[in-house]
Amino acid sequence: MGAGLFVLRTGLKTSNYALGSVEFSPGRVLSLVEGRSFDLALFEYFHASAAATALRNRGIPCVVDTHNVLWQAFDRQLKTVGWLPAWGRRWAVRRYRQAEEAAWRRFNALIAITTGEARYIRSRIPAATPLLKACMGIDLEAWSRCWAPATPLRVGYYGGLGSAHNAREALRVHEKIMPAVWKKFPKAEYWIVGSKPPPEVQALARDPRVKVTGFVERAQEVLKSFTVCLCPWEGTYGFRSRLVEIMAVGVPMVASPDAGYGMDFEHGRGIFFEPDDRRMTLTTLKLLEDPALAAAQSLAARAAVEEHYGFAATYGRLARELAGFIPSHRGDGQAPEELKAAL
């Protein structure tokens, strides 16, 4: 079956075909594991679920790290296609969703990246299927608290700007929030940090108060200079690692509720979740006007990251949960020695 027929039959994309039917096809994967013993096969994303079925038939338990509820990202992507009618988008998203959720059921267990996505996935898979949770952690030494707000005041945006979604966010901050900031603090600067800024974002730097850095090797060296950073993300899917990095450095965040969906952060503890541009603007101004408040929120931001995103709470947790999962799928009922050593 070719890529075109695959897309028509499944509702998935050609990239799904390339991964699941070519690069990680069942036959190719089985040829690589032939004659070897495995305690577990860990998949990134659901794309190669047909290979999971083949491995399970050989007695190898398969776990998928979902990373994201991809049909939601697909929906967001299609909303930017101006010529596509709403009914066409709904039809395409429904088929993609059905294919993705059917693929989940081919695995012995799943890993969700946030509490929010865990709730959704749990509602879509059999009750007996184990569901683990493993957020993306951060190296707390490499990302130490080094907050040192600069003068003039800096308001920041941080995210990969090759994404049209992120580029729109950066423009939104400039258009909807910065005018009120500049009215109160005329010399304040707006720093946009992220790789591959498109022309419309680069054009903002014509105003000397706007700095567009492009890719920065050690982003924390720039982020630490922000008094506050904003993230007006839309969409309750995926994982905003940028929130973790910014807050680890100790920069207070002002974000949309969607940005922190399911990430276990608390409003007012290093991050403020505001529902619209007006509220985001007011909270940003409060942090800029009150250095003591900003300093307290800096400490709270770091504490929240240490609690939820250090090694023990993320990768250590995953190792512990896998150690509990594997014995039920091994003949001797034991976890592998290598995994025990990591605990």
Secondary structure, DSSP 8 states (H G I E B T S, - for coil): --HHHHHHHHS--HHHHIIIIIIT-HHHHHHHHTT---S-EEEESSTTHHHHHHHHHTT--EEEE--S-HHHHHHHHHTT-TTS-HHHHHHHHHHHHHHHHHHHTTSSEEEESSHHHHHHHHTTS-TTS-EEE------TTTT-------SS-EEEEES-TTSHHHHHHHHHIIIIIHHHHHHH-TT-EEEEE-SS--HHHHGGGGSTTEEEEE--TTTHHHHTT-SEEEE----S-S--HHHHHHHHHT--EEE-TTTTTTS---BTTTEEE-SSHHHHHHHHHHHHH-HHHHHHHHHHHHHHHHHHHSTTTTHHHHHHHHHHHGGGGSTT----HHHHHH-
